Amino acid sequence: MTEVEQYVIDRVKSMRNERGISQAKLANLLEVSQGFIGDCENPKYRAKYNLNHINRLAKIFNCSFQDFFPDSPFD
């Protein structure tokens, strides 16, 4: 898992928790399995969100696509 991939996953989890959305509810809204959300959030697994997921997450969380990415690139 790269730094930027982990950053995106952490951002999604943080936004999910801030809004009180369960993994199951997010999975339903995103039209993926609950296991996929759990696998993304568990560092033991390599599952990650793709750009289409992030676009849909921006709609779900009513935020900008850019809100899921760091302000500057990682080294």
Backbone torsions as a table, in degrees:
resi	resn	phi	psi	omega
1	MET	NA	130.6	179.3
2	THR	-84.8	166.0	179.1
3	GLU	-59.5	-43.3	-177.5
4	VAL	-68.8	-36.9	176.7
5	GLU	-63.4	-43.6	178.4
6	GLN	-65.5	-37.7	178.0
7	TYR	-59.3	-47.3	-179.7
8	VAL	-61.4	-46.2	179.9
9	ILE	-60.7	-45.1	179.2
10	ASP	-63.2	-38.0	179.3
11	ARG	-64.5	-45.3	179.7
12	VAL	-62.3	-45.9	-179.5
13	LYS	-61.6	-43.8	179.4
14	SER	-62.0	-45.8	179.9
15	MET	-65.5	-37.9	177.7
16	ARG	-62.1	-47.5	-179.3
17	ASN	-66.5	-41.2	178.7
18	GLU	-58.2	-32.4	-177.4
19	ARG	-95.1	0.3	178.8
20	GLY	67.1	32.1	-179.4
21	ILE	-97.5	126.9	179.0
22	SER	-74.7	164.5	175.0
23	GLN	-59.5	-40.3	-179.1
24	ALA	-63.9	-43.6	-180.0
25	LYS	-65.8	-43.6	179.1
26	LEU	-62.8	-42.1	178.3
27	ALA	-58.5	-43.6	178.8
28	ASN	-62.7	-46.0	-179.8
29	LEU	-64.8	-35.9	-177.4
30	LEU	-86.6	-9.6	-179.5
31	GLU	62.0	46.1	173.7
32	VAL	-130.8	172.8	178.4
33	SER	-77.1	153.7	175.8
34	GLN	-61.3	-34.2	177.9
35	GLY	-60.6	-34.4	178.9
36	PHE	-63.9	-44.8	178.9
37	ILE	-62.1	-45.3	178.3
38	GLY	-61.3	-40.9	179.1
39	ASP	-66.2	-37.5	177.2
40	CYS	-62.8	-42.3	-175.0
41	GLU	-81.0	-11.1	180.0
42	ASN	-98.7	117.3	-177.3
43	PRO	-62.7	-11.8	178.4
44	LYS	-74.1	-18.1	-176.6
45	TYR	-110.7	157.7	-176.3
46	ARG	-99.0	6.8	-179.8
47	ALA	-63.1	142.8	178.9
48	LYS	-152.1	161.1	179.3
49	TYR	-78.4	142.6	174.0
50	ASN	-100.5	179.5	-176.3
51	LEU	-63.3	-34.4	177.2
52	ASN	-66.1	-39.8	176.0
53	HIS	-61.1	-46.0	-177.1
54	ILE	-63.2	-39.0	177.0
55	ASN	-60.9	-44.0	179.2
56	ARG	-69.7	-35.7	176.7
57	LEU	-63.0	-38.0	177.8
58	ALA	-61.5	-38.3	176.7
59	LYS	-68.7	-43.9	-179.2
60	ILE	-61.5	-45.4	-177.4
61	PHE	-87.9	-0.9	179.8
62	ASN	52.9	54.7	-179.3
63	CYS	-139.7	-179.1	179.5
64	SER	-82.0	147.8	174.0
65	PHE	-53.5	-39.7	-177.6
66	GLN	-67.5	-18.5	-179.0
67	ASP	-63.7	-13.1	-178.9
68	PHE	-92.9	-2.6	-174.1
69	PHE	-119.3	153.7	177.4
70	PRO	-67.6	159.0	179.7
71	ASP	-68.3	-29.2	179.1
72	SER	-136.6	156.7	-177.4
73	PRO	-67.2	153.9	173.6
74	PHE	-81.3	155.6	177.6
75	ASP	-75.6	NA	NA
